[in-house]
Amino acid sequence: MSRWDIVLFAVASYIAIMGLVRLMRVRRIRLERQFQEEFRRQREAVLKQQAEEEKKARELAEQKQFEEFIKQKHKEAA
């Protein structure tokens, strides 16, 4: 191999490696965005589910209070 062959091989290797690095960086950024979006959607779903469960628990507690209030009023009326 002549000196020019080695220089061309080194330049071609450098260009190929830098291109690969750029592609990998772009892919990493895209994956990070996808994971962040998925995490955000899952977090919102969990928070929504927790809010619904808390609402149901409050409604159940209010219903029990109302039933006890009605029972107490019936006892007072009797």
C-alpha positions in Angstrom: 0.0 0.0 0.0 1.3 3.4 -0.9 1.2 6.4 1.3 -1.8 7.8 -0.6 -3.8 4.6 -0.1 -3.2 4.8 3.6 -4.3 8.5 3.7 -7.4 7.8 1.6 -8.2 4.8 3.8 -7.8 6.9 7.0 -10.0 9.7 5.5 -12.7 7.2 4.4 -12.6 5.5 7.8 -12.9 8.9 9.6 -15.9 9.9 7.4 -17.6 6.6 7.9 -17.1 6.7 11.7 -18.3 10.3 12.0 -21.4 9.5 9.9 -22.1 6.5 12.1 -21.7 8.6 15.2 -24.2 11.2 13.8 -26.7 8.6 13.0 -26.4 7.0 16.4 -26.8 10.4 18.1 -30.0 11.2 16.1 -31.4 7.7 16.9 -30.6 8.2 20.6 -32.4 11.6 20.7 -35.4 10.1 18.9 -35.6 7.2 21.3 -35.3 9.5 24.3 -38.2 11.6 23.0 -40.3 8.4 22.5 -39.5 7.2 26.0 -40.3 10.5 27.5 -43.6 10.7 25.6 -44.5 7.1 26.6 -43.6 7.8 30.2 -45.7 11.0 30.2 -48.7 9.1 28.8 -48.4 6.3 31.3 -48.0 8.8 34.2 -51.1 10.7 33.0 -53.0 7.4 32.8 -52.0 6.4 36.4 -52.9 9.9 37.7 -56.2 9.7 36.0 -56.9 6.2 37.4 -55.9 7.4 40.9 -58.2 10.4 40.6 -61.1 8.1 39.5 -60.4 5.8 42.4 -60.4 8.7 44.9 -63.6 10.0 43.4 -65.3 6.6 43.8 -64.0 6.4 47.4 -65.4 9.8 48.2 -68.7 9.0 46.6 -68.9 5.8 48.5 -68.1 7.6 51.8 -70.7 10.2 51.1 -73.3 7.5 50.3 -72.5 5.7 53.6 -72.8 9.0 55.5 -76.1 9.7 53.8 -77.4 6.2 54.6 -76.4 6.6 58.3 -78.0 10.0 58.4 -81.3 8.5 57.0 -81.1 5.7 59.6 -80.6 8.2 62.4 -83.5 10.3 61.2 -85.7 7.2 61.1 -84.7 6.3 64.6 -85.5 9.8 65.8 -88.9 9.8 64.1 -89.8 6.4 65.6 
